[in-house]
């Protein structure tokens, strides 16, 4: 993706992560690392921060995920971390959406439609320019060098969410 395309999909990634931010903040309201990652993602989208600067800082929210006490809190913080990673690679936007949808599903274990409902809400937030940029990404699991390679995002519930999003982009 071009930097302009990454700035476009950063908005969507931040929107996805922000939807689940309260799930992380419930665990530790004083920990502002995930909130800061989302704010930085939005600032990058507006052109106020450079990709180089954000590449160095993108792991801060990941450390917040490591300190989360529950799988719900970890998934919500990882959503923010993935959003922050969009400055480096646009594919992280799909990671932000996937972790957010998984966080919702974990937070509502008695609602079998919770994850699907979150995916629908994310799709409604996705504008045509961001969708066009995301369509340029390789299918999940085919790019060995990027976040959509055969790693964590390609497996389990995260992979399921990304596959749904990618199928709806076509």
SULLIN-V191773 format. One record per backbone hydrogen bond with DSSP energy under -0.5 kcal/mol. CO is the residue of the C=O (numbers start at 0). NH is the residue of the N-H. If there is no record, write none. Layout:
# SULLIN-V191773
((CO	NH) (CO	NH))
This chain:
# SULLIN-V191773
((1	5) (2	6) (3	7) (4	8) (5	9) (6	10) (7	10) (7	11) (8	12) (9	13) (10	14) (11	15) (12	16) (13	17) (14	18) (15	19) (16	19) (16	20) (17	20) (19	22) (19	23) (20	23) (20	24) (21	25) (23	26) (23	27) (27	30) (29	31) (31	35) (32	36) (33	37) (34	38) (35	39) (36	40) (37	41) (38	42) (39	43) (40	44) (41	45) (42	47) (42	48) (43	46) (49	53) (50	54) (51	55) (52	56) (53	57) (56	59) (58	62) (59	63) (60	64) (61	65) (62	66) (63	67) (64	67) (69	73) (70	74) (71	75) (72	76) (73	77) (74	78) (75	79) (76	80) (77	81) (78	82) (79	83) (80	84) (81	85) (82	85) (83	86) (84	87) (84	88) (88	91) (89	92) (90	93) (90	94) (91	95) (92	96) (93	97) (94	98) (95	99) (96	100) (97	101) (98	102) (99	103) (100	104) (101	105) (102	106) (103	107) (105	108) (107	110) (109	111) (110	113) (112	116) (113	117) (114	118) (115	119) (116	120) (117	121) (118	122) (119	123) (120	124) (121	125) (122	125) (124	126) (126	130) (127	131) (128	132) (129	133) (130	134) (131	135) (132	135) (133	136) (138	141) (141	143) (142	145) (145	148) (147	140) (148	150) (150	153) (151	154) (154	157) (154	158) (155	159) (156	160) (157	161) (158	162) (159	163) (160	164) (161	165) (162	166) (163	167) (164	168) (165	168) (165	169))
